[in-house]
């Protein structure tokens, strides 16, 4: 299986960057098309595109009208376009209704949105559920506008249409599922928007090419908030996931190289919490955020009545880095190295889940490893170091601990314990007691 590298993921994210996405519309469908072609070409898996019609009631929400945007600009009396979404699609307020008016500067300013504390950037601003129109520009550009007449022009439409989402399901030996979710509803912002779908597609390719899969892998690509709500509310999805989800991961802001982060589930007590914190902890420093600091679709997956074991994985968490939700979140903020780190973390998470069993020693007392070729036959200072991980593994293989627990207890990465467990099993020294507690029935909570 050819390795998937950070450069490949970065290039996929870069191909998504120019598209003008929102919670509905052609930008979402074009994004799903790019992701679907990547996955099919890289591993043969299929991304299925679904739609939920405008006006559909989804729990306490209603799927909104579809937004179609063709042009948006402001021009001065000389015919010069001072902002134009053709130059940057953040220049238009998301979900703007049509307008074609000439106004004086003072009135124009009522329709302008800036980020005063960051005077050089264009902010990302939307109005999904209240009809209005507007434009976004830098504070410096706004302050430089001269008195006179300005032409506000937006060629857009709110119409009966559909909300689209994509889904990839890769079957495993078990019906238990590992779930990945990411969003596809923001325009040109590299880390906040393009990084999650690109990493998710690469992980889908990785999972599809595994020679053996214990679990089924489900990857969803949907508009944030309304998309996850609509997904859970239709086609029996919530009931299915409640009965089958082993662990879930929302991917957001995973392309920079500043930090690693987890946003925990409500009580931080699921297998998803445990495995991600284990992997992150063994890879160095990381930031840990409670559910009180949530902000992406982990909100919906953990909501009362839903209660799915989904954590959020980020590099720099949304809202914590200065470029967030501005034009400064560009392709220079993400990097192949940043993506490589995120991919490596989630690959280790998948490996840990695939091999996470509880083990019980098959012999009483400490086994004689030397006669099985597992221990040096010459006893000398320093010779013990090579088998320390195995000896410590044995010490905690008492039926109480799964592989992740043992990793936490003895301070060795799960990926380094996987071959240790294999050697001990091959020699008949350990046996799996049963699947991890979180994989039994519908019991996904470890508390």
N, C-alpha and C positions, 0 to 999 in steps of 0.2 A: 504494500500500500504506500503510494507516494506521500511524502510528508506535506501537510498543509502549513504554509508559512505566513508570517505576518505581512510580507509584501503582497501576497495574493489577496489577503483579506483587505488590506489598505486599498488596493486597486478596485476591489468590488465596492467599497464604501465611496471611493471617488466617483465611480460611475453613477451612484445614487445622488450625489451632492447637488447637481444642477436642477433637479426636478422640483417643481412647485407643488408640494404636497399639502393637504389639509386632512380633515377627518373623513372627507368623502371626495370623490372626483377622479379625474384622469391621472393625477399625480400618484395616487395610491395604486391604481391599476398598473401604471407604467412601472412603479417600483416592484410590485409583485411579479411582473413579467421579467424584469432583470434578475430578481432572486430565483425565480423558477428556472430560468435558463441556466443560471450558474449551477444550481443543485443537480439538475438533470444531466448537464454536461460533465460534472465532476464525479457523480456517483450513480446516476441513473434513477435517483428517487424523483418523485413527482410532487410538486407543490400544487395543491388543489385550491382554486379560488372560489370563494363563496360570496353571496350577497344577501343583505337583509334590506328589504324595501324601506324607503322613507315612510315615516308615520307608524312604523311597527313599535308597539309598546314592549319595552324590555325592562322588567322590574319597575322601578319608579321613574324611568326615563323613556324618552321617545326618540327613535332614530330621526335625525334632522333631515331637512332637504339637502339635496346634493348641490355642491357649489362648483360652478364652472367659471373660470376666470381666463379672459383672453388678453386683456391689456389693462394697464393702470399707470397713469403718469400725471405730473403737474408741469405745466409750462407757463412761462412768463409772457409778457406782451410782445417780446421779440421772437417768440416761437421756440425759445430754448427750453428743453425739458430739464427741470431742476432735480426731479426724481423720476425714475422709470423702472418698473418691475422687470423690464427686459434687461436691465443692468444688474439688478439684485432683487430677487423675489421677496425679500423682507420689506421692501419699500411699500407694499400694500398691506393694510390691516386685513388679517385673515378673515374670510367670510364676508368681505365688503359687498354691499349692494351696489347697483349701478349708480353712476352720477356723471353729469355732463354740465358743469356750471362754471361761469366766470365770477370770481369773488375778490373783494379787497383783501389785503394782507391780514388785517385784524380778524376777519371772518375765517380766512384760511387757517389761521393758527388754531382754531377750535377743532380742526380735523387732523392736526399733526400730533404725532406721538414721538417722544424722544426719551433718552435715558440721561437726565441732567448730570448725575454723578459720574457718568462715563461719556463725556461730551463728544468723543470721536467715533462712537459706534452707532449702528442702526439697531434699534431694539426689535425683538420679535413680539408682536402684539396680535391678539385675536379677539373676535366677538362672535362665538359660535351660536349662542342662544338668544341674542338680542340683535335685531337687524339694525345695522348702521354702516357707515363707510368711513374710511380714513386712510392716512398715509403715515409712514414711518421714515424718519431721517435722523441724522445726528443732531445733537444739541447745537454744535458749532454751525452746522449748515442752517439750521432754523434761525439762529441769531444773526446770520449774515444776510438774510433775506431783506430786500429793499422794498419800500412802499410801492404800491402799484396793484394792478389787476393780475390774477392768476387763474389759469384754466385747470379745474379739477376734472379728470376724466377716468372713469373706471367702466370697462366693458365686462360685466359679469352677469351671472344669472343664478338664482336659487330655484331649483326645480325638483319635481318628484323624480327620485332616482333610487340610489341604493348606497349602503355602506358595505364596503368590500373588506374581506380579510382572507389571508392565506393559511394553509395548514399542510404540514408534512407529517405523516405517520410512518414510522419505521418499525415493523413488528419484531418482537423478540420471542424467546422461549416462554416467557411469562406474560400474562395480561397486565401485570403491574407496570405502571408507566413512570418514566422520568420526563418531566414537562419543562419546556423552555418557551418563554413568551418575550416578545419585543414589539416595539411600536413603529408605525410607518405613517406618521401624520404631520410631521414638522417639515417646513421647507428647508432651505440650504443652511443647515447647521451640522457640522461634521461629527463632533463628539456626541452631542445631545441626540442626534437623529440617525445619522448614517452608520454609526459604529455598531449599534445593537443588532440591526438586521444583517449586517455583513458578518459579524462574529457568529450569529445564530446559524446562518447558512453554511458557514465553514464547519460548525459543530454538527450540523445535520449530515454533511458530507462525511465527516469523520465517523459518526455513529453508523451510517449506512455501510461503510466499508469495513467495519469490525468483522472479523472472521467468526466470532461468536458473540451473541447478545443475550444476556439473561433477561433484560427488560425491554419493553417497548418504549420507543422514544417519540414524543410528540412535540412538534415545533409550530408555534402559531405566530403570525405576523398581522398586527391589527392596529387600528387607530387607538391611541391612548384614551383611557377612561371609557368613553362611549363604546369603543370597540370591545374591550374586555367585558363590559357589562352586557352588551348584546350577545357576545359569544357565550357567556355563561347562561343567558336567559333563553337560548333557543336550542332546538334539536336535542334536548335532553343532555346537554353538555355538563351541566353542574352535577347532575346525578351520576353520570359516568365518571367524572373526575373524582368525585367524593369516594367512589367505590374502587378506583384503580390507581390514583396517584400515589406514588412512593415518595417523591420529592420534586419540588418545582423551583425554577430559577427565572426571575425576570431580569433581562439584560438591558442595561442602560448606561450610556456614557462610558464605554469600555475601550476607547481608542487612544486615550492620552497615556503618558508614562509618568504621571506624578504620584499616584497613590493606588492602593487597592482598597475596596470598601465593601461592606455588607450592610444591608438594611434588614434587620431581623424580622421574623414573624412576630405576631402580637405578644406571645409569651416566650419567644426565643427557645423553644423546646422541641423542635421538629428535627427529623433526620436531615432535612435541607440545611437548617442552621448548623447542625453538628458537622456535616461533611464539609461545607464551605469554610467554616471557621478552622477546621482541622487543616485543610489544604493551605489556606491563606496564612495560618500561623506558622506552618513549616516553611513558607516561602519568604518570611521576613515580616517587617512591620506592616500593619494595615489598620484602617479606621473602621470602627464598629459603631453602627448607628441603631438605636432602638426603633421600634415601630412608631414611636412618637415623632420620629424624624422622617417618616415615609413621604412619598411624593409621586411615585409612578404607579404602575398597575398592581404592585404588591398591595396597594390599598384595597382594590376590588377583590383580589384572591383571598385576602385575610378577613374580609368584612364579616360581621355577624350573619349567620345563616349560610355563608359560603365556606369559610374556615378551611381553606386549602393550604397545604404546607409549602408556601412559596416565599422564598427570600428574594431580595434584589441584590444583584451583583453589579458593581461599578468599579471603574478605576477611580477618578475623582467623582464623587457623588454629585448628582444634579443639584444645582443651587449653591454649590460650595466653591466653584471656580469662577473667576471674574468674567470669562468669556461666555458663560452660560446665557442662553436666550438672547444672544446678540450676533451681529455680523462678524465679531471677532472669533466666533466658534467656526473657524474655517479649516481648510485641509492642512494648514500648517500646525494646527493644534493636535491632530492625530498623527500617528506614525506607524510604520511597520513594526518597530520595536514594541510600541504600546500594545498593538494587536497581538504580537507574538506572546507577550506576557499574559494577556487575557485568555488567549487560546490555551496556553499551557496550563493555567489554573483550572479552566473548565474541563480540559482533557483529563487532568488528575482527578477531578470530581467524578467524572464518568467512570474512570478506572476504579476509584474507591468504591463507588456504588455497585459496580459489576462484581467485585470480589468481596463485598462486605458480608461475611458470615460470622456466626458465633462458633468458636472452636472449643473442644473439650479434649484434654490429654487422654490418650488411649492406654497409657501405662501409668502405674502408680509410682510416685516419687520421681526424682529427676532421671530421665532416660540416659542410657549410655550412648552418646552420640558418636564416639570414636569408632566403634565397631560397624557403624553405618556410613563411615566416611564423612561425617558431618562435624568432626572435632579434630584438632591436631593430635596426633599420637605421641608427640613430644611435648612435655609440659615445660614451658619456659616463660619467663617474664615477657609480656607483650604478646604472646601467642593467643591469649584469650580475647584480645580486642576484636579479632576477625569474626568471632562467633557470638559476641556480646548481644547483638540484636536477636539472634536465635534463642539464646538462653533466656533473655528477658521476655521474648514472645512466649516461650514455654511456661514461664512463671505466671503469666496472666491468662493462659489458655485454660480457664477453669469452668467454661460454660457460661460465665456471667458477662463476658465482654465480646463485642464484635470487633472486627478488624480496626475500625476507626477508634474504638475505645482503647484498644491495645496501643495503637499509634500515639494517642494522647498520653497514655500512661508511661510509655517508655521513651517518648521523644524521638521516634523514628517515623519518617514519612511512610504513608500507606503504600506508595508505589515501590518503596524499598522493602516493605514487609510482604508484598504479594509473592515474590519468589521464595522467601523464607517459608511462608505457609505452604507453598507448592512442594518444597523439599520435604517438609515434615509430613505432609499428606502422603507423598509418594513412598515414604518409609513407614507408613502406618502408625505414626506417633500421635497424630491428631485426627479428629473427625469433626465435621460440622454438626453442631447440635440441631439447629434449624435455621431458617432464614432470619434476618434481623427482625426485631420486634416490630419495627415500623412497616415491615413488608407483609405482615400477617393480616388477612381480611381487609377491613377498611381502616384499621387503626394506624393512622399516619402520625399521630402525636406520640412523642416519647416521654412526655411528662406523666 
